[in-house]
């Protein structure tokens, strides 16, 4: 196991399908069997059934947040989770993604060696497909996914920024954490990147794939409201405009 005792994984979960629950268990098993690290999982739902807490066991710090809103306010909950982090580094990790262990290790090395403030532990973000997801469930071997990566579809190419990132905790906090103007799914990853660039953060990538374990796309995996979509677009445009202004000033 790789010693990442100086990092905390943060995962927010809404188990809105059996596939999502299965994916969460696959991801938590991947983390707990691959790394010596702190890990905090928050489950948000209308009521607590105790299932996820029981299945993940004692390897993760777990908390339940009762929330009757069918839309997961992910940015809000991640900011609440960030307040609990005591380690110098943090990994914000979706409940449906895994990457080769060496990529996470290399990302942490960049942070430890002060080569970067933020690191995406991948270059390609690819969807496994239901068929290859089932094969991974049966084998629990990430090599199966690596061998079949060319058969998978890219998500949000050519420069994906969703799924997972690692950061210096202080840098993530100083950047404002998550922008809570983003309510529900979509666009917050792009705005966050522009904001980091505005602040002059050193942002790196590690070569290799990030595998998204396929699942049904419910209302927490698509744009759920036209008005909210407009708000999100404005936030992204503002962050992008600030980035352009900063670049123009630096070139003057």
Residue, then its C-alpha position, 0 to 999 in steps of 0.5 A: x500500500x502507498x503511504x498517503x498519510x498526509x492526504x485526506x480524500x473527500x467524497x460526497x455521495x447521493x445513492x440515487x441508484x443501485x449502480x451509484x451505491x455499487x460504484x461508491x463501494x468500488x471506489x472506497x474499496x479501491x482507496x482503502x486497499x491502495x493507500x494509507x490515507x485519511x478518507x471522509x465520506x458524507x452521504x446526503x439523503x432524505x433519510x438514513x438507511x444505514x446501508x452505506x455506513x455498514x458496507x464501507x466499514x471502519x476504514x472511512x470517516x462517515x457522516x450522514x446529512x439529512x436533506x430532503x432536497x432531491x438536488x444534491x448541493x455538492x459545492x455546499x457539502x464539499x465546503x463543509x467537509x473541507x473545514x474538517x481536513x487536518x492534513x496538508x493535502x486533500x483529494x476531492x474525489x467523485x464517488x464513481x472514479x478510479x485511476x491507476x495508483x501510480x498516478x495518484x502517487x505521482x500527483x502527491x509527489x508533485x504536491x510534496x515537492x512543491x512542484x504544484x498547488x493543484x494536480x489532476x491525476x489524469x489526462x484522459x477522463x473516460x467512461x468505462x461503459x456498463x459492460x467493462x464496469x461489470x467486468x471490473x466488478x467481477x475482477x476488481x483489477x484496474x488492469x482490466x480497465x487499462x487494457x480496454x481503455x481504447x474501447x472507452x469514450x472520452x468525457x468532456x475532452x479535450x481538457x477534462x477537469x472533473x472527477x478528481x483533483x488533489x491540492x494543497x489544502x491551504x491553496x484550496x481553502x485560500x481559493x475559496x473552496x467550492x463556489x456555492x453559486x453552483x447548485x446541482x450538477x454541472x460547470x463548477x469544475x470549469x469555473x474552479x479551474x479558471x479561478x485557480x488560474x486567476x490566482x496564479x496557482x501552479x496546475x499540473x496533470x499526471x499522464x494516464x486515464x481516470x476511469x468513470x464507472x458508468x451509471x444511470x444519469x438521474x437529475x444529479x447527473x444532468x442540468x436540472x433547471x434552465x435558470x440555474x444553468x444561466x446562473x452557472x454560465x454567468x459564473x463561468x464567464x465571469x471567471x474566464x473574463x477575470x482570467x483574460x484580464x489577468x493575462x492581458x495585464x501580465x503581458x502589458 
